[in-house]
Amino acid sequence: MMRYLLLFVMLNLICPTSAPAEDPPSQNYIELGFDTVKVFDFKKSLREEGKEVPRFPLKTTNALIVDGIYRDSRAKKAGLEYQDLIIEINGKVLKSFDEGDKLLQKNTYKDELKLRVIRREDDKWNWIDVTIKPVSELEHLRSLFTWRSLLDENYRECINSTHNEGPRYKYTDDNFRLYLREHNNEPLKVYLQIVKFLPRVSNEVADKFDELGKPGFLIQTDKTKYRVTVFNPTADQLRELNRKIEDLKNQFDASIKKVEAAREKQDEDQAIYQKTIREYDTIAAKYKKILSQKTKFMDKVIVIEGAIASVRRETLVSYYESLPKGLQKKFINLTTKLNKENNLSNEFLLNMESSLVPSVSVDREREERGWKQYDAPLRKEQLKMIKDIVNSQRVLVAFENAPEKTFEVTAAQKARMKVVLALFEAEGGKLGE
């Protein structure tokens, strides 16, 4: 199933569909699972574009045209189809321009919705009854999400689930959201994603962070302040080793000075001189030992990172070989262009987010252009922070290297985060350690 979804995404990327220059205004009914456009607005749009207006059945001036069906929605399951003409809702014939929208807006996922539609089949118009059944809380929650297949940072196939009303793309300025990710045979995980565009600080060096560290985002809620950066055990261990090395180096340097001072007076007080030498030997041994520990640690890191890189290569090669030959060529062209060409358009990079190119490749290109991002599984200790965020009146976020570039988490973002957590809990997801 996941393989099919990935191929479907790539085919959409290869063969994009063209949209009309000026679409008529549509109404989205996410809980119901479909979008509509008024017949009046549809005809008006065609006339403004100088296009021929098709002939509709009589008495459909106030009808609604089904302008889109959401995948796996209850409307889809009920048999509603694209371009159906809705002429009656729950037994009420649509007699005015906006009556249809008013009736649909009253309906929730808990209600049964009966529609009479006119459908064009075999060159004739057919009158059809469609009944959209109510759904459970879990089914309703799932219908609020868009499910997208991609390759993650480890080149593994996965499905990301984002709220329908949130940004379509990750690299949207001031993006602050939770989303869900699932791999085959693994518990569902919830991710926290923060994205900010800061080209003015893209090339600045943060001296206070070591070579394996990363500046993070600062989050100020009504109650307190948080800092988030990608959890990296390797970097944490190295920072601790470097701290110990620096501390012992200071002790070692001080001990050398003591030995030199004691040597000048060793004829006067031989006991103090010998004691100073013993202290020097002890500190020197500790210093040598910690340096050896760092060397062994870095050797281990190199081996582990090499093994991970090897697994990634094997996974990517295996995935590439599973693609049809036409998609293999397209895949190579896309990845080559992404990794070698300069001045790639924003449109191209947005398409890459929806393609089969590993997300780490897109991240690298975006970060070079000044985008800052935090994108990691939510850990158990962070759940309290998320609950504080969604319940706070005001939440301010800034990248650590540019604290003056603050943005506020909107009420809509908080509301969507609550929905993501609700689905995560309903699906029995697992928080990271």
Buried (B, 14 or more C-beta within 10 A) or exposed (E): EEEEBBBEBBEEBEEEEEEEEEEBEBBBBBBBBBBBBBBBBBBBBBEEEEEEEEEBEEEBBBBBBBBBBBEEBBBBEBBBBEEBBBBBBBEEEBEEEEBBBEBBEEBEBEEEBBBBBBBBEEEEBEEBEBEBEBBEEEBBBBBBBBBBBBBBEBBBBBBBBBBBBBBEBBBBEBBBBBBBBBBEEEEBBBBBBBBBBBEEBBEEEEEEBEEBBBBBBBBBBEEEEBEBBEEBEBBEBBBEBBEBBEEBBEBBEEBEEBBEEBEEEBEEEEEBBEEBBEBBEEBBEBBEEBBEEBEEBEEEBEEEEEEEEEEBEEBBEEBBEEBEEEBEEBBEEBBEEBEEEEEEEEEBBBBBBBBBBBBEBBBEBBEEEBBBBBBBBBBEEBEEBBBBBBEBEEBBBBBBBBEEBBBEBEEEBBEBBEBBBBBBEBBEBEBBE
